[in-house]
């Protein structure tokens, strides 16, 4: 499978599902804590979603990052209509790539310690 075919399949999955989760592992067996937490939140909210394991082929992650402009996994896409598709992620202003000095970097807000049951 070529990179273009992978990209097309990813875009079809994003556009074809109301909520699409790209994760490490599967919802039944997440392979990282962040993926596990997103699955837990979606299930707590009783949200219908589809999921795709990005681990079998490193090109999946590469193409997904190029589509979304976001390098980390998991990535959750929510579509309210066929025309409105966006990744759910940290706002860009918190994703500073500059590491020059601590005073010039914007700090990421601390994660809430609230537990989801």
C-alpha positions in Angstrom: 0.0 0.0 0.0 1.4 3.4 -0.9 1.5 6.5 1.3 -1.2 8.1 -0.9 -3.5 5.1 -0.4 -3.0 5.3 3.4 -3.7 9.0 3.4 -6.9 8.5 1.3 -8.1 5.8 3.7 -7.4 8.0 6.7 -9.3 10.9 5.2 -12.2 8.6 4.4 -12.3 7.3 7.9 -12.2 10.9 9.3 -15.0 12.1 7.0 -17.0 8.9 7.2 -17.3 8.7 11.0 -19.0 11.1 13.4 -16.3 10.4 16.0 -13.0 8.8 14.9 -10.2 7.9 17.3 -6.7 7.1 16.1 -4.9 5.4 19.0 -2.1 3.1 20.0 -3.8 -0.3 20.3 -7.5 -1.0 20.3 -10.3 0.1 22.6 -10.3 -3.4 24.1 -6.5 -3.4 24.6 -5.0 0.2 24.6 -1.2 0.2 24.3 -0.7 3.6 26.1 -2.2 5.4 29.0 -3.4 8.4 26.9 -5.2 6.1 24.5 -6.7 4.2 27.5 -7.9 7.5 29.0 -9.6 8.7 25.8 -11.4 5.4 25.4 -12.5 5.6 29.0 -13.9 9.1 28.6 -15.7 8.2 25.4 -17.3 5.1 27.0 -18.2 7.1 30.1 -20.0 9.6 27.9 -21.6 6.7 26.0 -20.3 8.1 22.7 -20.4 6.0 19.6 -17.0 6.1 17.9 -14.8 4.2 15.6 -11.1 3.5 16.4 -8.0 2.7 14.4 -4.8 1.2 15.7 -1.8 3.3 14.3 0.8 0.8 15.5 0.8 -1.8 12.7 2.4 0.5 10.1 4.5 3.6 11.0 3.3 5.3 7.8 -0.2 5.5 9.3 1.1 7.8 12.1 3.2 9.8 9.6 0.3 10.4 7.2 -2.1 11.2 10.0 0.3 13.8 11.5 0.5 15.4 8.0 -3.3 15.5 7.7 -3.9 16.9 11.2 -0.7 19.0 11.7 -0.4 17.3 15.1 2.4 14.8 15.9 1.1 13.0 19.0 -1.3 10.1 19.5 -4.1 9.6 20.3 -5.9 11.9 17.9 -9.7 12.3 18.2 -11.7 13.7 15.3 -15.3 14.8 15.8 -17.5 15.7 12.8 -20.7 17.6 13.4 -21.5 17.7 9.7 -19.8 16.3 6.6 -18.2 19.7 6.0 -16.9 20.3 9.6 -14.1 17.9 10.5 -11.4 18.9 13.0 -9.0 17.2 15.3 -9.6 17.6 19.0 -6.3 18.5 20.5 -4.4 21.2 22.5 -4.7 24.7 21.1 -1.7 25.6 18.9 -0.6 28.4 21.3 0.3 25.6 23.8 2.3 23.6 21.3 5.3 25.9 21.2 8.2 24.2 19.4 10.6 26.9 20.6 12.9 25.6 23.4 15.2 28.6 23.6 14.4 30.0 27.1 11.8 29.3 29.7 10.7 32.9 29.9 9.8 32.9 26.2 7.8 29.7 26.2 4.1 29.7 27.0 3.3 27.2 29.7 0.8 24.4 29.1 -2.0 24.4 31.7 -1.8 21.7 34.3 -4.0 18.7 33.7 -7.0 18.3 36.0 -6.6 15.7 38.6 -10.3 14.9 38.4 -10.9 11.2 37.9 -13.5 9.9 35.5 -15.5 6.9 36.7 
